[in-house]
Amino acid sequence: MTSISVAKTRLHLHRQQFPALVNKTYFNYGGQGPMPQVAMDAITQAQAYIQEIGPFGTEVGAWILQEVKAMRVAIASELHVPPETITLTENVTVGCNIAMWGIDWHPGDHLLLSDCEHPGIVAIAQEIGRRFAVEVTTCPLMTTLNEGDPVAVIAQHLRPNTRLVVLSHILWNTGQVLPLDKIVKACRHNQTRLLIDAAQSVGSLPLNLTELGADFYAFTGHKWLCGPAGIGGLYVRPEVRESLQPTFIGWRSVITNSQGQPVDWYPDGKRYEVATSNYPLYTGLREAIAVHQQWGTAQERYQQICHNSEYLWRRLVSLPHVHLLRTSPPESGLVSFQLTQNNPQVHLQFVNFLQSKRLFTRTIADPSCVRACVHYFTLESEIDQLVEGIQEWLVVSG
């Protein structure tokens, strides 16, 4: 058996751990990843165990402390940061809320976004602007997808009073990977904090947040890590932790005295956590992370993602009436394209048609396009099926 045959056999065996892949051809990893069976089993077993020994008591309390610690360590290991820098949250948006509301805003301050941020983040910024008389502006990064310098664009829009810049590491609509190390330097030079929406990067890119140096990095476990919905995190750079005040507060945030009264914040990422969580989800995400690590390193997984996205990009380039947003192969697993009849209604009809064929993609509103995501375990034969589905639509739609 050749090395290529061995690799294909290994990949097919690996994919068998994901039940959702059995009855569909899936390209929505950027929305929600399919959970491996071992993660689902771990969640069920943990729920049963909690009921068996608790659900409230000394023994279950010790188990919860152990699970929380293990979850923090597993995430920190993936991101190459100390565990104490990690706050456990429910999703990316919660992490962004913690960072954005925790800044001591003053009237006249400036908050800078890109024009490619998720509506949830834009909504937070708008409310901060309204409540604290902060000026919120955007810089045009969408036009830098194929040419131009995103770092220069960001630097041009920084002001002396820019308190915070909020960007995505991988832009969720176009799939562009921003040069985060250079952006960090530009923000540091301006004495501006930098928050990264990492919805599309954690579980996709190989990451070392200690080296990258972003102040805040908010992520989730349910997309590229293929964990359960409802568990995510926020990395806070240790040097800026004392300047970021907790907004949502609970018993997990504070140190208490012998009378049970709060006396201080925890000195680490726990200070931004609130109260009771669905702890079995922690077990599930740890198992999902372990499944990915069994296949290969973060760098190896990313290389395979790029291989698959280039294969999809090249197949789509050859199709008539299909326009790729990128003029060169993507640097991420997100591949966005438009049909000649470029309007949202047509794109929605197109996505619904594909789903009727068990081909799962999604529409994006701005820019109006269709997004297909490939993971390291996506098969070239699946990509071929997607292309065949697109070709069928082009015939049917005339």
LINUR-V257885 format. One record per pair of residues at least 24 apart in sequence whose C-alpha atoms are under 10 Angstrom apart, sorted by sequence separation. I is the first residue (numbers start at 1). J is the second residue. D is the distance in whole Angstrom. If there is no record, write none. Layout:
I:J:D + I:J:D
This chain:
96:120:9 + 97:121:8 + 100:124:8 + 101:125:9 + 105:129:9 + 107:131:9 + 108:132:8 + 109:133:8 + 110:134:6 + 111:135:6 + 112:136:6 + 113:137:6 + 114:138:5 + 115:139:6 + 116:140:8 + 117:141:10 + 163:187:10 + 177:201:9 + 199:223:7 + 200:224:7 + 201:225:10 + 213:237:7 + 215:239:8 + 216:240:9 + 247:271:10 + 248:272:7 + 249:273:7 + 250:274:4 + 251:275:6 + 252:276:8 + 306:330:7 + 307:331:9 + 308:332:9 + 309:333:5 + 313:337:9 + 343:367:10 + 344:368:6 + 359:383:10 + 93:118:9 + 96:121:7 + 100:125:8 + 107:132:6 + 108:133:6 + 109:134:5 + 110:135:5 + 111:136:5 + 112:137:5 + 113:138:5 + 114:139:5 + 115:140:5 + 116:141:7 + 162:187:9 + 172:197:10 + 175:200:9 + 188:213:10 + 199:224:8 + 200:225:10 + 210:235:10 + 215:240:7 + 216:241:9 + 242:267:9 + 246:271:7 + 247:272:8 + 248:273:8 + 249:274:5 + 250:275:5 + 251:276:9 + 305:330:10 + 306:331:6 + 307:332:9 + 308:333:8 + 309:334:7 + 310:335:9 + 338:363:10 + 342:367:10 + 343:368:7 + 344:369:7 + 361:386:9 + 101:127:10 + 105:131:10 + 106:132:6 + 107:133:5 + 108:134:5 + 109:135:6 + 110:136:6 + 111:137:7 + 112:138:6 + 113:139:6 + 114:140:6 + 115:141:6 + 116:142:6 + 135:161:10 + 136:162:10 + 141:167:10 + 145:171:10 + 169:195:10 + 170:196:9 + 171:197:9 + 172:198:9 + 188:214:9 + 209:235:8 + 215:241:9 + 241:267:9 + 242:268:9 + 245:271:9 + 246:272:5 + 247:273:10 + 248:274:6 + 249:275:8 + 250:276:9 + 305:331:9 + 306:332:6 + 307:333:9 + 309:335:7 + 336:362:10 + 337:363:10 + 342:368:7 + 343:369:8 + 344:370:9 + 359:385:8 + 360:386:9 + 93:120:7 + 94:121:10 + 97:124:7 + 101:128:8 + 105:132:7 + 106:133:7 + 107:134:5 + 108:135:6 + 109:136:9 + 110:137:8 + 111:138:9 + 112:139:7 + 113:140:9 + 114:141:6 + 115:142:7 + 135:162:9 + 138:165:10 + 151:178:8 + 163:190:9 + 164:191:9 + 165:192:7 + 166:193:9 + 167:194:8 + 168:195:8 + 169:196:6 + 170:197:8 + 171:198:9 + 172:199:8 + 185:212:10 + 187:214:9 + 188:215:10 + 209:236:10 + 210:237:8 + 241:268:8 + 245:272:8 + 246:273:9 + 247:274:10 + 248:275:10 + 305:332:7 + 306:333:6 + 336:363:9 + 337:364:10 + 342:369:8 + 358:385:10 + 359:386:7 + 92:120:10 + 93:121:7 + 96:124:9 + 97:125:9 + 100:128:8 + 104:132:10 + 105:133:9 + 106:134:7 + 107:135:8 + 108:136:10 + 113:141:10 + 114:142:8 + 115:143:10 + 134:162:10 + 136:164:10 + 137:165:10 + 138:166:10 + 150:178:7 + 151:179:7 + 155:183:8 + 158:186:9 + 162:190:8 + 163:191:8 + 164:192:6 + 165:193:6 + 166:194:6 + 167:195:6 + 168:196:5 + 169:197:6 + 170:198:7 + 171:199:9 + 172:200:7 + 177:205:9 + 181:209:10 + 184:212:7 + 185:213:9 + 187:215:10 + 209:237:9 + 210:238:10 + 216:244:10 + 241:269:8 + 244:272:9 + 246:274:10 + 303:331:9 + 305:333:6 + 306:334:9 + 336:364:9 + 357:385:10 + 358:386:10 + 92:121:10 + 105:134:7 + 134:163:10 + 136:165:10 + 142:171:9 + 145:174:7 + 149:178:10 + 150:179:8 + 151:180:9 + 154:183:8 + 158:187:8 + 161:190:9 + 162:191:8 + 163:192:5 + 164:193:5 + 165:194:5 + 166:195:5 + 167:196:5 + 168:197:4 + 169:198:6 + 170:199:8 + 171:200:8 + 172:201:10 + 183:212:10 + 184:213:7 + 185:214:9 + 238:267:10 + 302:331:9 + 303:332:9 + 304:333:9 + 305:334:9 + 338:367:9 + 339:368:10 + 357:386:9 + 141:171:9 + 145:175:9 + 146:176:9 + 149:179:10 + 150:180:10 + 151:181:10 + 152:182:10 + 155:185:10 + 156:186:10 + 160:190:7 + 161:191:9 + 162:192:6 + 163:193:6 + 164:194:6 + 165:195:6 + 166:196:6 + 167:197:6 + 168:198:6 + 169:199:8 + 170:200:6 + 171:201:9 + 181:211:8 + 182:212:9 + 183:213:10 + 184:214:6 + 238:268:8 + 241:271:10 + 302:332:8 + 337:367:10 + 338:368:7 + 339:369:8 + 359:389:8 + 93:124:9 + 142:173:9 + 145:176:6 + 151:182:7 + 152:183:9 + 155:186:6 + 159:190:8 + 160:191:8 + 161:192:8 + 162:193:8 + 163:194:9 + 164:195:7 + 165:196:8 + 166:197:7 + 167:198:9 + 168:199:8 + 169:200:7 + 170:201:6 + 181:212:5 + 183:214:9 + 184:215:9 + 238:269:9 + 302:333:9 + 336:367:9 + 337:368:9 + 338:369:5 + 339:370:8 + 358:389:10 + 359:390:10 + 142:174:8 + 144:176:9 + 145:177:9 + 150:182:10 + 151:183:6 + 154:186:8 + 155:187:8 + 158:190:7 + 159:191:10 + 160:192:9 + 168:200:8 + 169:201:6 + 170:202:10 + 180:212:7 + 181:213:7 + 236:268:9 + 237:269:10 + 336:368:10 + 337:369:6 + 338:370:6 + 354:386:8 + 357:389:7 + 145:178:10 + 150:183:8 + 151:184:9 + 154:187:9 + 159:192:9 + 168:201:9 + 169:202:9 + 179:212:10 + 180:213:9 + 181:214:8 + 199:232:10 + 236:269:7 + 336:369:6 + 337:370:5 + 338:371:9 + 142:176:9 + 144:178:10 + 151:185:10 + 152:186:9 + 155:189:10 + 158:192:8 + 170:204:9 + 180:214:8 + 235:269:8 + 336:370:6 + 337:371:7 + 354:388:10 + 355:389:10 + 141:176:9 + 151:186:8 + 155:190:9 + 170:205:9 + 198:233:10 + 234:269:8 + 335:370:8 + 336:371:4 + 337:372:8 + 354:389:6 + 114:150:10 + 151:187:10 + 169:205:9 + 198:234:9 + 233:269:10 + 335:371:6 + 336:372:6 + 353:389:9 + 354:390:8 + 141:178:9 + 197:234:10 + 334:371:7 + 335:372:5 + 336:373:9 + 353:390:9 + 196:234:10 + 234:272:9 + 334:372:6 + 335:373:6 + 354:392:9 + 114:153:10 + 195:234:10 + 196:235:10 + 333:372:8 + 334:373:5 + 335:374:8 + 350:389:10 + 351:390:10 + 353:392:10 + 354:393:8 + 114:154:8 + 195:235:10 + 233:273:10 + 333:373:5 + 334:374:7 + 350:390:8 + 353:393:7 + 113:154:9 + 125:166:9 + 195:236:9 + 332:373:9 + 333:374:5 + 334:375:9 + 112:154:9 + 325:367:9 + 332:374:9 + 333:375:6 + 351:393:10 + 114:157:10 + 332:375:9 + 333:376:9 + 350:393:7 + 113:157:10 + 122:166:9 + 325:369:9 + 349:393:10 + 350:394:9 + 112:157:8 + 121:166:8 + 324:369:9 + 325:370:10 + 112:158:8 + 121:167:9 + 231:277:9 + 323:369:9 + 324:370:10 + 111:158:9 + 112:159:9 + 193:240:9 + 230:277:9 + 231:278:8 + 350:397:9 + 110:158:9 + 111:159:10 + 169:217:9 + 230:278:8 + 231:279:9 + 349:397:10 + 110:159:8 + 117:166:8 + 118:167:10 + 168:217:9 + 230:279:10 + 109:159:10 + 110:160:9 + 111:161:9 + 112:162:7 + 117:167:7 + 118:168:9 + 166:216:9 + 167:217:10 + 168:218:10 + 231:281:7 + 232:282:9 + 109:160:9 + 110:161:6 + 111:162:6 + 112:163:8 + 113:164:9 + 114:165:8 + 116:167:8 + 117:168:7 + 164:215:10 + 166:217:10 + 230:281:7 + 231:282:7 + 339:390:10 + 346:397:10 + 109:161:6 + 110:162:4 + 111:163:6 + 112:164:6 + 113:165:6 + 114:166:7 + 115:167:9 + 116:168:8 + 228:280:10 + 229:281:8 + 230:282:9 + 108:161:8 + 109:162:6 + 110:163:6 + 111:164:5 + 112:165:5 + 113:166:5 + 114:167:6 + 118:171:9 + 228:281:6 + 231:284:9 + 232:285:9 + 108:162:10 + 109:163:6 + 110:164:7 + 111:165:6 + 112:166:6 + 113:167:6 + 114:168:8 + 116:170:10 + 117:171:7 + 118:172:7 + 227:281:8 + 228:282:9 + 231:285:8 + 109:164:9 + 110:165:9 + 111:166:8 + 112:167:9 + 113:168:9 + 116:171:6 + 117:172:7 + 118:173:9 + 227:282:9 + 228:283:10 + 229:284:10 + 230:285:10 + 339:394:9 + 115:171:10 + 116:172:7 + 117:173:8 + 227:283:10 + 228:284:7 + 229:285:9 + 106:163:10 + 114:171:10 + 116:173:7 + 227:284:6 + 228:285:6 + 105:163:8 + 116:174:8 + 226:284:10 + 227:285:5 + 104:163:9 + 105:164:10 + 226:285:8 + 227:286:8 + 103:163:8 + 116:176:10 + 221:281:10 + 225:285:8 + 227:287:8 + 228:288:9 + 312:372:9 + 103:164:9 + 221:282:10 + 225:286:10 + 226:287:10 + 227:288:6 + 312:373:9 + 226:288:6 + 227:289:8 + 312:374:8 + 221:284:10 + 222:285:8 + 225:288:7 + 226:289:8 + 309:372:9 + 311:374:10 + 100:164:8 + 221:285:7 + 225:289:6 + 309:373:8 + 310:374:10 + 99:164:10 + 100:165:10 + 221:286:9 + 224:289:10 + 225:290:10 + 226:291:10 + 308:373:9 + 309:374:6 + 100:166:9 + 222:288:10 + 225:291:9 + 226:292:9 + 308:374:6 + 309:375:8 + 99:166:10 + 221:288:9 + 225:292:8 + 307:374:10 + 308:375:7 + 309:376:9 + 316:383:10 + 221:289:9 + 224:292:10 + 305:373:9 + 306:374:9 + 307:375:10 + 308:376:7 + 312:380:8 + 315:383:8 + 316:384:10 + 319:387:8 + 322:390:9 + 305:374:6 + 306:375:9 + 307:376:8 + 308:377:9 + 309:378:9 + 311:380:8 + 315:384:8 + 318:387:10 + 322:391:10 + 96:166:9 + 304:374:9 + 305:375:5 + 306:376:8 + 308:378:7 + 312:382:10 + 313:383:10 + 316:386:10 + 321:391:10 + 304:375:8 + 305:376:5 + 308:379:8 + 309:380:10 + 312:383:6 + 315:386:10 + 316:387:7 + 319:390:9 + 320:391:9 + 304:376:5 + 305:377:8 + 308:380:7 + 311:383:8 + 312:384:8 + 315:387:7 + 319:391:8 + 322:394:9 + 302:375:8 + 303:376:8 + 304:377:8 + 305:378:8 + 307:380:10 + 311:384:9 + 321:394:8 + 301:375:8 + 302:376:7 + 304:378:9 + 309:383:9 + 312:386:9 + 316:390:9 + 320:394:9 + 301:376:5 + 308:383:8 + 312:387:8 + 316:391:10 + 319:394:10 + 121:197:9 + 300:376:9 + 301:377:9 + 118:197:9 + 117:197:8 + 296:376:10 + 111:192:10 + 118:199:10 + 295:376:9 + 110:192:10 + 111:193:10 + 112:194:10 + 113:195:10 + 295:377:9 + 292:376:9 + 292:377:10 + 203:289:8 + 203:292:9 + 103:193:9 + 206:297:8 + 207:298:8 + 206:298:5 + 207:299:9 + 205:298:7 + 206:299:5 + 99:193:10 + 204:298:8 + 205:299:7 + 206:300:9 + 99:194:10 + 100:195:8 + 203:298:8 + 204:299:9 + 205:300:10 + 206:301:8 + 99:195:7 + 202:298:10 + 205:301:8 + 206:302:7 + 99:196:10 + 204:301:8 + 205:302:6 + 206:303:9 + 203:301:9 + 204:302:6 + 205:303:9 + 96:195:7 + 203:302:9 + 204:303:10 + 95:195:10 + 96:196:8 + 205:305:9 + 95:196:10 + 96:197:7 + 204:305:8 + 205:306:10 + 95:197:9 + 96:198:10 + 204:306:10 + 95:198:10 + 92:196:10 + 93:197:8 + 92:197:7 + 93:198:10 + 92:198:7 + 93:199:9 + 92:199:6 + 91:199:9 + 92:200:10 + 224:333:10 + 99:215:9 + 100:216:10 + 99:216:7 + 98:216:10 + 99:217:9 + 99:218:9 + 96:216:8 + 98:218:9 + 95:216:9 + 96:217:8 + 97:218:9 + 95:217:8 + 96:218:6 + 79:202:8 + 95:218:5 + 96:219:9 + 78:202:8 + 79:203:9 + 94:218:8 + 95:219:7 + 78:203:8 + 92:217:9 + 93:218:8 + 94:219:9 + 95:220:9 + 79:205:10 + 80:206:10 + 81:207:10 + 92:218:5 + 93:219:8 + 94:220:10 + 205:331:10 + 75:202:10 + 79:206:8 + 80:207:7 + 81:208:7 + 82:209:10 + 91:218:8 + 92:219:5 + 93:220:9 + 205:332:8 + 78:206:8 + 79:207:5 + 80:208:5 + 81:209:6 + 82:210:9 + 91:219:6 + 92:220:5 + 204:332:8 + 205:333:9 + 78:207:7 + 79:208:5 + 80:209:6 + 81:210:6 + 89:218:9 + 90:219:9 + 91:220:5 + 92:221:9 + 204:333:8 + 77:207:10 + 78:208:8 + 79:209:6 + 80:210:7 + 81:211:9 + 89:219:9 + 90:220:7 + 91:221:7 + 92:222:10 + 77:208:9 + 78:209:10 + 79:210:8 + 80:211:9 + 85:216:10 + 86:217:10 + 87:218:9 + 88:219:10 + 89:220:8 + 90:221:9 + 91:222:8 + 201:332:9 + 76:208:10 + 86:218:10 + 88:220:10 + 89:221:10 + 90:222:10 + 91:223:10 + 200:332:9 + 201:333:10 + 76:209:9 + 200:333:9 + 200:334:9 + 99:234:8 + 98:234:8 + 99:235:10 + 95:232:8 + 96:233:10 + 99:236:8 + 91:229:8 + 92:230:10 + 94:232:8 + 95:233:6 + 96:234:8 + 90:229:8 + 91:230:6 + 92:231:9 + 93:232:9 + 94:233:8 + 95:234:5 + 104:243:8 + 90:230:5 + 91:231:6 + 92:232:6 + 93:233:10 + 94:234:9 + 95:235:9 + 103:243:7 + 104:244:8 + 31:172:10 + 89:230:8 + 90:231:4 + 91:232:4 + 92:233:7 + 93:234:10 + 95:236:10 + 102:243:8 + 103:244:6 + 104:245:8 + 30:172:8 + 89:231:6 + 90:232:5 + 91:233:7 + 92:234:8 + 102:244:5 + 103:245:7 + 30:173:10 + 88:231:7 + 89:232:5 + 90:233:7 + 91:234:9 + 101:244:9 + 102:245:5 + 103:246:9 + 88:232:6 + 89:233:5 + 90:234:10 + 100:244:9 + 101:245:8 + 102:246:6 + 103:247:9 + 30:175:10 + 87:232:9 + 88:233:4 + 89:234:7 + 99:244:7 + 101:246:8 + 102:247:6 + 75:221:9 + 86:232:10 + 87:233:5 + 88:234:7 + 98:244:9 + 99:245:9 + 101:247:7 + 102:248:9 + 86:233:7 + 87:234:5 + 88:235:9 + 98:245:9 + 99:246:9 + 100:247:10 + 101:248:9 + 86:234:6 + 87:235:6 + 98:246:7 + 99:247:9 + 85:234:8 + 86:235:5 + 87:236:8 + 98:247:7 + 224:373:10 + 85:235:6 + 86:236:7 + 97:247:9 + 98:248:8 + 174:324:10 + 175:325:9 + 176:326:9 + 224:374:10 + 84:235:9 + 85:236:6 + 86:237:9 + 97:248:9 + 174:325:7 + 175:326:9 + 224:375:8 + 83:235:9 + 84:236:9 + 85:237:7 + 86:238:10 + 173:325:10 + 174:326:8 + 224:376:10 + 82:235:10 + 85:238:7 + 177:330:9 + 178:331:10 + 81:235:8 + 84:238:9 + 176:330:7 + 177:331:6 + 81:236:10 + 82:237:10 + 175:330:7 + 176:331:7 + 177:332:7 + 79:235:9 + 81:237:9 + 82:238:9 + 85:241:9 + 174:330:9 + 175:331:8 + 176:332:7 + 75:232:9 + 76:233:10 + 175:332:6 + 176:333:10 + 177:334:10 + 75:233:8 + 174:332:10 + 175:333:7 + 176:334:8 + 76:235:9 + 175:334:5 + 176:335:9 + 71:231:10 + 75:235:10 + 174:334:7 + 175:335:6 + 72:233:9 + 170:331:9 + 171:332:10 + 173:334:8 + 174:335:7 + 175:336:7 + 170:332:8 + 172:334:8 + 173:335:9 + 174:336:6 + 170:333:10 + 171:334:9 + 173:336:7 + 174:337:9 + 170:334:9 + 172:336:10 + 31:199:9 + 30:199:8 + 31:200:9 + 30:200:6 + 102:272:9 + 29:200:9 + 30:201:9 + 204:375:8 + 203:375:10 + 204:376:9 + 99:272:9 + 30:204:10 + 98:272:7 + 29:204:10 + 98:273:9 + 95:272:9 + 146:325:8 + 147:326:10 + 145:325:8 + 146:326:6 + 147:327:9 + 87:268:8 + 88:269:8 + 145:326:7 + 146:327:6 + 85:267:10 + 86:268:8 + 87:269:4 + 88:270:8 + 145:327:9 + 146:328:8 + 84:267:9 + 85:268:6 + 86:269:5 + 87:270:6 + 89:272:9 + 145:328:10 + 84:268:5 + 85:269:5 + 86:270:8 + 87:271:8 + 88:272:8 + 89:273:7 + 43:228:9 + 83:268:9 + 84:269:6 + 85:270:9 + 87:272:6 + 88:273:7 + 89:274:9 + 145:330:10 + 83:269:8 + 84:270:8 + 86:272:10 + 87:273:6 + 88:274:9 + 35:222:8 + 39:226:9 + 40:227:9 + 90:277:9 + 32:220:10 + 33:221:9 + 34:222:8 + 35:223:10 + 39:227:7 + 40:228:8 + 89:277:9 + 90:278:9 + 32:221:9 + 33:222:6 + 34:223:8 + 39:228:8 + 88:277:9 + 32:222:6 + 33:223:5 + 34:224:9 + 35:225:9 + 36:226:7 + 173:363:9 + 174:364:9 + 31:222:8 + 32:223:4 + 33:224:6 + 34:225:9 + 35:226:5 + 36:227:8 + 90:281:10 + 173:364:6 + 30:222:9 + 31:223:6 + 32:224:7 + 33:225:7 + 34:226:5 + 35:227:6 + 36:228:10 + 172:364:9 + 173:365:8 + 174:366:9 + 29:222:9 + 30:223:6 + 31:224:9 + 32:225:9 + 33:226:4 + 34:227:7 + 35:228:7 + 173:366:7 + 174:367:8 + 29:223:6 + 30:224:6 + 32:226:7 + 33:227:7 + 34:228:9 + 35:229:10 + 88:282:9 + 173:367:7 + 28:223:9 + 29:224:6 + 32:227:9 + 33:228:8 + 173:368:9 + 174:369:9 + 28:224:10 + 29:225:9 + 30:226:10 + 32:228:9 + 33:229:9 + 173:369:8 + 174:370:10 + 175:371:9 + 29:226:8 + 32:229:8 + 72:269:10 + 173:370:9 + 174:371:8 + 173:371:7 + 175:373:9 + 172:371:9 + 18:226:9 + 71:279:10 + 74:282:10 + 68:277:10 + 71:281:10 + 72:282:9 + 75:285:9 + 68:279:7 + 71:282:6 + 74:285:9 + 75:286:8 + 78:289:8 + 67:279:7 + 68:280:10 + 70:282:8 + 71:283:7 + 74:286:6 + 64:277:10 + 67:280:8 + 69:282:10 + 70:283:9 + 71:284:10 + 73:286:10 + 74:287:10 + 65:279:10 + 67:281:10 + 68:282:7 + 71:285:8 + 72:286:10 + 75:289:8 + 64:279:7 + 67:282:7 + 68:283:9 + 71:286:6 + 74:289:8 + 78:293:10 + 63:279:10 + 64:280:9 + 67:283:7 + 70:286:8 + 74:290:9 + 64:282:10 + 67:286:10 + 78:297:10 + 79:298:10 + 78:298:8 + 142:366:10 + 142:367:9 + 50:279:9 + 50:280:9 + 47:278:9 + 49:280:10 + 47:279:8 + 48:280:10 + 46:279:8 + 47:280:6 + 46:280:5 + 47:281:9 + 43:278:10 + 45:280:8 + 46:281:9 + 43:279:9 + 44:280:8 + 46:282:10 + 43:280:5 + 44:281:9 + 46:283:7 + 42:280:8 + 43:281:6 + 45:283:9 + 46:284:9 + 42:281:9 + 43:282:8 + 44:283:10 + 45:284:10 + 40:280:10 + 42:282:9 + 43:283:6 + 44:284:9 + 39:280:10 + 40:281:9 + 42:283:6 + 43:284:5 + 39:281:9 + 41:283:10 + 42:284:6 + 43:285:9 + 39:282:10 + 40:283:9 + 41:284:8 + 42:285:9 + 39:283:7 + 40:284:6 + 42:286:9 + 43:287:9 + 39:284:4 + 40:285:9 + 42:287:7 + 38:284:8 + 39:285:7 + 41:287:10 + 42:288:10 + 37:284:10 + 38:285:10 + 39:286:8 + 40:287:9 + 36:284:9 + 39:287:5 + 40:288:9 + 118:366:10 + 35:284:9 + 36:285:10 + 38:287:7 + 39:288:6 + 117:366:10 + 35:285:9 + 37:287:9 + 38:288:7 + 39:289:9 + 116:366:8 + 36:287:8 + 37:288:9 + 39:290:10 + 115:366:9 + 116:367:9 + 35:287:10 + 36:288:6 + 38:290:10 + 39:291:9 + 35:288:7 + 36:289:10 + 38:291:8 + 34:288:10 + 37:291:10 + 36:291:8 + 35:291:10 + 36:292:10 + 17:291:8 + 14:291:9 + 14:292:9 + 14:294:9 + 14:295:7 + 11:295:8 + 10:295:9 + 30:333:8 + 29:333:9 + 30:334:7 + 29:334:9 + 27:333:10 + 28:334:9 + 27:334:9 + 27:335:10 + 25:354:10 + 26:355:10 + 25:355:9 + 31:361:9 + 24:355:9 + 28:359:10 + 29:360:10 + 30:361:10 + 31:362:9 + 25:357:9 + 26:358:8 + 27:359:7 + 28:360:6 + 29:361:9 + 30:362:10 + 24:357:8 + 25:358:6 + 26:359:6 + 27:360:5 + 28:361:6 + 24:358:5 + 25:359:5 + 26:360:5 + 27:361:5 + 28:362:7 + 23:358:8 + 24:359:6 + 25:360:6 + 26:361:7 + 27:362:8 + 23:359:10 + 24:360:7 + 25:361:9 + 30:371:9 + 30:372:9 + 31:373:9 + 33:375:9 + 28:371:8 + 29:372:8 + 30:373:6 + 27:371:8 + 28:372:6 + 29:373:6 + 30:374:9 + 27:372:5 + 28:373:5 + 29:374:7 + 30:375:9 + 26:372:9 + 27:373:5 + 28:374:8 + 29:375:7 + 26:373:8 + 27:374:6 + 28:375:9 + 26:374:8 + 27:375:8 + 26:375:10 + 27:378:8 + 26:378:8 + 25:378:9 + 25:379:9 + 27:382:9 + 25:381:10 + 26:382:8 + 27:383:9 + 21:378:10 + 25:382:6 + 26:383:10 + 24:382:9 + 25:383:9 + 27:386:9 + 25:385:8 + 26:386:9 + 25:386:8 + 15:377:7 + 14:377:8 + 15:378:9 + 15:379:10 + 11:376:9 + 12:377:8 + 11:377:7 + 12:378:10 + 11:378:9 + 12:379:9 + 11:379:9 + 8:379:9
